[in-house]
Amino acid sequence: MADPSKLHAMINARCPHCHEGRLFKYKWWNLLNFTQMHENCPHCDLRYEVEPGFFYGAMYISYAFTVGIMLVGGIIVFNFFNDPPAMGYVIPITLFSLFMVPFNFRTARVVFIHLFSGISYEQDSIKS
């Protein structure tokens, strides 16, 4: 049995209901398929998309992550590169933001389904 901790399930991108089934079909580093999710949990058969368009809400979390990435990037560039001209900010921050897209996309969806779906953990949730 997997660790019933919600944090553990979120870190490992597992089902919010059983904490065992994977949310995504492929690993995050598979750049061509990092967005593909299972429709239902492979372990407990829970439908992940609670309602049509459910994951549109994850865009707000993704936006917050991106703003955080850009703020931290701006602070790093300012402090370590002696306040370069505007393009000295734009180019590295944009490139790093693009590099973080797979992580950002998946993390936003995992956080959204675990915190805002209303699905609670049940230890003995196995599909029949």
LINQUI-V782900 format. One record per run of one state. SS is the DSSP state (alpha for helix, beta for strand, coil for the rest). FROM is the first residue (numbers start at 1). LEN is the number of residues. Records with the same first field share a line. If there is no record, write none. Layout:
SS->FROM-LEN + FROM-LEN
This chain:
coil->1-5 + 12-2 + 15-7 + 23-1 + 25-12 + 38-2 + 41-6 + 48-6 + 81-5 + 100-1 + 117-12
alpha->6-6 + 54-27 + 86-14 + 101-16
beta->14-1 + 22-1 + 24-1 + 37-1 + 40-1 + 47-1
